[in-house]
Amino acid sequence: MGDRWHVEVDRSVCIGSGMCVNHAPDGFRLDSARQSHPTDEDHDANEHLLAAAEGCPVEAITLTLAGSGEMVFPPEE
């Protein structure tokens, strides 16, 4: 069994560009105010979720390892 990622969107930062939905349509949705929400808190780790986080123009998406909380994205400096 592979890693699971906990997905969070900081809606105080989200500008509703929809890039996350474009990269990972199964992972994100926009509400009526065009704010992004993960479709589930935890997802199987996959390249689409990572692309969504990396492609967010305001870096509103964080990915951590479910259970441990270890940061996946953005990378710790």
N, C-alpha and C positions, 0 to 999 in steps of 0.2 A: 504494500500500500504506500502511495506517495504522500508527500507533504500536503497539508491543508493550510490555507492562508486565511487569516482574519482580515476582512476588507472594511475600511472606514473611509467616509467622505466628509471632509470638513465643509459643511454647508455654509459657514460664514465666509468661506473663501471661494466656493464654487461659483462660476459665472455662467453655468448652463450652456457651455459650448457644444455639448453632446459628443465630444471626442471619445469619451469613455464608452458610450453606447455604440459608437461606430467601431471601436476596437474590440469590445467584448459585449455584444448584445445580450448574452445570457447572464452577464455579471452585473449589469447596471441598467437602471431605468431613470427617466426624467419625470418628475411630478408636474402638476399643472403650473407651478411657478418656475419650471425649467431648472429645478435643483436635482442634482444627481443623488441616487440612493443605490446601494448594493442590493441586488435581488435576494441575497442571503448574506448573513454575517460571515459565514465561513464557506470557502469554496476549495475544491481541489486546485492545487497550484497548477497554473498553465500560462503559456506565453501570451495569451490574449489579455488576461488580467494585468500582466506585467506591462504589456504595450499600452494598455489604457492608463495605467499609473504614470508611465514614462511620458505619455503623450498629453497628459493634462496640462493645459497652458498656464495654470496657476498652482500646480502641484498640490491639489486638494485631496488626493488619494494616497492613503497609506496602506501598505501590506505588511502584516506581521505573521510569523508562524503561529498558527492556532495552538493554544496550550502554553507555549513558552513565552510568547510575546516578543521573540527575537525579531528585530527589524529586517524586512526584506527590501522594501522601498518606501521612502528614499533611503539610499545607503547611508549608514552612519559614517561620519567623517572622522 
